[in-house]
Amino acid sequence: MLAIVSTRATLDPPATDDVVYPSSDCQPMYDNTRQFEWIVTLKENIDAIRPDDFVAGDLLWYPVEGHVEIRVAPDVLVVPGRPKGHRGSYIQHREAACPRRSSSRSSLPATPRRR
């Protein structure tokens, strides 16, 4: 799955930011060696052509503040306008606001739908 992050969330956030956002969903990153190669190839190539954007592979993305049950770990995650750097997960409300972007997902071969 490829995800391009949208920066708007529509659910009401909790009163405080003491919510724990896990950095692992205990799900496998890939199902076979071909899928692993595609994930790495996509991530590295997108990273090369988008030098000013954050690009990650199999990173948990929390799009709505305070709702840890709303998450996805796309095979490749692209966040236009966000700086590169290491993150345990992408917690959208903790990142600086960016102009509204579209979201897009596409499945790689043998990628099961994850919750």
C-alpha positions as CSV (number, residue, x, y, z in Angstrom):
1,M,0.0,0.0,0.0
2,L,1.2,3.5,-0.8
3,A,-0.1,6.4,1.2
4,I,0.2,10.1,0.6
5,V,-0.8,11.8,3.8
6,S,-3.6,14.3,4.0
7,T,-3.2,16.7,6.9
8,R,-6.9,17.2,7.9
9,A,-8.5,15.2,10.7
10,T,-12.2,15.5,11.4
11,L,-12.7,13.8,14.8
12,D,-12.6,15.8,18.0
13,P,-9.2,15.4,19.8
14,P,-9.0,14.5,23.5
15,A,-8.5,17.3,26.1
16,T,-4.8,16.3,26.7
17,D,-2.0,14.7,24.7
18,D,-1.2,11.9,27.1
19,V,-2.3,9.2,24.6
20,V,0.2,6.5,23.9
21,Y,0.8,5.8,20.2
22,P,2.4,2.4,19.7
23,S,5.2,2.2,17.2
24,S,4.4,-1.4,16.3
25,D,1.2,-3.2,15.3
26,C,2.9,-6.7,15.6
27,Q,2.1,-7.4,12.0
28,P,4.7,-8.7,9.5
29,M,6.2,-6.1,7.2
30,Y,5.9,-8.3,4.2
31,D,4.6,-11.7,3.1
32,N,7.4,-12.8,0.8
33,T,10.7,-11.8,-0.7
34,R,9.2,-10.3,-3.9
35,Q,6.9,-8.1,-1.9
36,F,9.9,-7.0,0.3
37,E,11.9,-6.1,-2.8
38,W,9.0,-4.0,-4.1
39,I,8.5,-2.1,-0.9
40,V,12.3,-1.3,-0.7
41,T,12.4,-0.4,-4.4
42,L,9.4,1.9,-4.1
43,K,10.6,3.6,-0.9
44,E,14.1,4.2,-2.2
45,N,13.0,5.5,-5.6
46,I,10.3,7.8,-4.2
47,D,12.9,9.0,-1.7
48,A,15.3,9.8,-4.5
49,I,12.8,11.8,-6.5
50,R,11.2,13.6,-3.5
51,P,14.3,14.9,-1.6
52,D,12.2,17.5,0.4
53,D,9.5,15.1,1.5
54,F,9.4,12.5,4.3
55,V,9.2,8.9,2.8
56,A,9.0,5.8,5.0
57,G,8.3,2.1,4.6
58,D,5.9,0.2,6.9
59,L,5.6,3.0,9.4
60,L,2.4,3.3,11.5
61,W,0.5,6.4,10.6
62,Y,-2.0,7.9,13.2
63,P,-4.1,10.4,11.2
64,V,-6.5,11.4,14.0
65,E,-5.4,12.9,17.3
66,G,-6.3,10.8,20.3
67,H,-7.7,7.9,18.3
68,V,-5.0,5.1,18.4
69,E,-7.5,2.7,16.9
70,I,-7.4,4.7,13.7
71,R,-4.1,3.7,12.2
72,V,-2.6,2.1,9.1
73,A,0.9,0.9,8.3
74,P,1.2,1.5,4.5
75,D,4.0,-0.3,2.7
76,V,5.3,3.1,1.6
77,L,4.3,6.4,3.2
78,V,4.9,9.8,1.5
79,V,4.3,13.1,3.4
80,P,4.8,16.1,1.2
81,G,6.5,19.0,2.9
82,R,7.7,17.2,6.0
83,P,11.4,16.9,6.7
84,K,13.2,13.6,6.5
85,G,14.3,12.0,9.8
86,H,13.7,9.0,12.0
87,R,10.3,8.5,13.6
88,G,8.9,5.6,15.6
89,S,5.5,6.2,13.9
90,Y,3.9,9.1,12.0
91,I,1.6,10.9,14.5
92,Q,0.0,13.5,12.2
93,H,-1.1,16.1,14.8
94,R,2.4,16.3,16.2
95,E,3.8,17.2,12.8
96,A,3.6,20.9,11.7
97,A,0.5,21.7,9.6
98,C,0.9,21.5,5.8
99,P,-1.5,22.6,3.1
100,R,-4.2,20.1,2.4
101,R,-3.1,17.1,0.2
102,S,-4.9,14.2,-1.3
103,S,-4.6,10.7,0.1
104,S,-3.9,7.7,-2.0
105,R,-3.4,4.0,-1.4
106,S,-2.5,1.2,-3.7
107,S,-1.8,-2.5,-2.9
108,L,1.4,-4.3,-3.7
109,P,1.3,-8.0,-4.8
110,A,0.1,-10.3,-1.9
111,T,-0.6,-7.5,0.5
112,P,-3.4,-8.5,2.8
113,R,-5.8,-5.8,4.0
114,R,-4.7,-4.9,7.6
115,R,-6.8,-3.2,10.2
